[in-house]
Amino acid sequence: MSRGLGRVERQVLRTLDMNPGKWVRLTGPGTGRSRASSVRRAAHSLASKGLVELKKTYRDGTVRLSARRATDTRILPDDLDSLLPAGEKSSLLGLYAEATLDGWNRRLDAIRRGMMDDLWRAAVGSGLDLDTLKAYMASASISEKRASGRTE
């Protein structure tokens, strides 16, 4: 017996890969009961394996099942996820669906460079010398590691 993904599971993943970062409705109004049932089973199986995220919406008394790749929820690296304000983060995530992987990584690097420039300007403007600034940054790093439970 095969231990890999089934045919319908692979079809669901292909459909989601054609629409990266977006919620995709898995069955439409013209889908037969048997087909809709197999797609629902495949989607729930993929969700239990951690490959997709599922969302149910209700409209006109009908339940609609939508899915997206689970990795799409963590498309922002941890540093930018914690540092960007919510408004900037949501507008940035809105651009993800149209971006290529290289273009996305270039955009993230540009944001990081901009943040480093802003940090440098703030440090220079505050009048701190380099040694004091390094000590503050080291202290903040240690405090953050303690708060998150990580140690080196």
C-alpha positions in Angstrom: 0.0 0.0 0.0 1.3 3.5 -0.9 2.3 5.8 1.9 2.5 8.9 -0.3 -0.1 11.5 -1.1 -3.2 10.3 -3.0 -4.3 11.5 -6.4 -6.9 13.9 -5.1 -4.5 15.2 -2.4 -2.0 16.0 -5.1 -4.6 17.7 -7.2 -5.6 19.9 -4.2 -1.9 20.8 -3.6 -1.5 21.7 -7.4 -4.5 23.9 -7.2 -3.2 25.7 -4.1 0.3 26.1 -5.7 -1.3 27.9 -8.6 -2.7 30.5 -6.1 0.2 31.0 -3.6 -0.7 32.9 -0.5 -4.4 33.0 -1.2 -7.4 31.1 0.2 -8.8 28.9 -2.5 -12.4 27.5 -2.5 -12.0 23.8 -3.1 -15.4 22.9 -4.5 -17.8 24.9 -6.6 -21.6 24.8 -7.0 -21.4 22.4 -10.0 -19.2 19.8 -8.1 -20.9 16.5 -7.7 -21.4 15.0 -4.2 -18.9 12.2 -4.7 -16.2 14.6 -6.0 -16.9 17.2 -3.3 -16.7 14.5 -0.6 -13.3 13.2 -2.0 -11.9 16.7 -2.1 -13.0 17.4 1.5 -11.5 14.1 2.7 -8.2 14.9 0.8 -8.2 18.5 2.3 -8.7 17.3 5.8 -6.0 14.6 5.3 -3.6 17.3 4.1 -4.5 19.5 7.1 -3.8 16.6 9.5 -0.4 16.2 7.9 0.3 20.0 8.3 0.5 20.7 4.6 -2.6 23.0 4.3 -4.7 25.2 6.4 -8.5 25.0 6.2 -11.2 27.6 6.7 -14.9 27.2 6.6 -17.2 30.0 5.6 -21.0 30.0 5.6 -23.1 31.7 2.9 -26.8 31.1 2.1 -26.9 28.1 4.5 -24.1 26.5 2.6 -20.7 25.6 4.1 -17.8 26.4 1.8 -14.4 24.9 2.5 -11.3 26.9 1.5 -7.6 26.1 1.9 -4.2 27.5 1.5 -0.7 26.1 1.9 0.3 26.0 5.5 3.7 27.5 4.8 1.9 30.6 3.5 1.2 31.6 7.1 4.9 31.9 7.8 6.1 33.7 4.7 7.6 36.5 6.8 10.8 35.7 8.6 10.7 36.0 12.4 12.7 39.2 12.5 10.4 41.1 10.2 7.3 39.5 11.6 8.1 40.8 15.1 9.5 44.2 14.0 7.1 45.4 11.3 4.0 47.3 12.3 0.7 45.5 11.6 -0.3 47.8 8.8 3.0 47.5 6.9 3.0 43.7 7.5 -0.5 43.2 6.0 0.3 45.4 2.9 3.6 43.5 2.5 1.8 40.1 2.7 -0.7 41.4 0.1 2.2 41.7 -2.4 3.4 38.1 -1.7 1.0 36.4 -4.1 2.3 38.3 -7.2 6.0 38.1 -6.2 8.5 35.5 -7.5 10.7 33.9 -4.8 13.8 36.0 -5.9 11.7 39.2 -6.0 10.2 38.5 -2.6 13.7 37.9 -1.0 15.0 41.1 -2.6 12.0 43.0 -1.2 12.7 41.6 2.3 16.4 42.4 2.1 15.5 46.0 1.1 13.2 46.3 4.1 16.0 45.0 6.4 18.5 47.5 4.9 16.0 50.3 5.4 15.5 49.3 9.0 19.3 49.2 9.6 19.7 52.6 8.1 16.9 53.9 10.4 18.4 52.3 13.4 21.8 53.8 12.6 20.4 57.3 12.1 18.5 57.0 15.5 21.7 55.8 17.2 23.8 58.6 15.8 21.0 61.1 16.6 20.9 60.0 20.2 24.6 60.8 20.7 25.5 57.3 21.9 29.1 56.1 21.3 29.6 52.8 19.5 30.6 50.9 22.6 27.5 52.0 24.6 25.3 51.1 21.6 26.9 47.6 21.3 26.3 47.1 25.1 22.6 48.1 24.7 22.1 45.8 21.7 23.8 42.8 23.5 21.7 43.4 26.6 18.5 43.5 24.5 19.5 40.3 22.7 20.1 38.5 26.1 16.8 39.8 27.5 14.9 38.6 24.3 16.5 35.2 24.6 15.6 34.9 28.2 12.0 36.0 27.5 11.6 33.4 24.8 13.3 30.7 26.8 16.3 30.2 24.6 19.8 30.1 25.9 23.2 29.7 24.3 
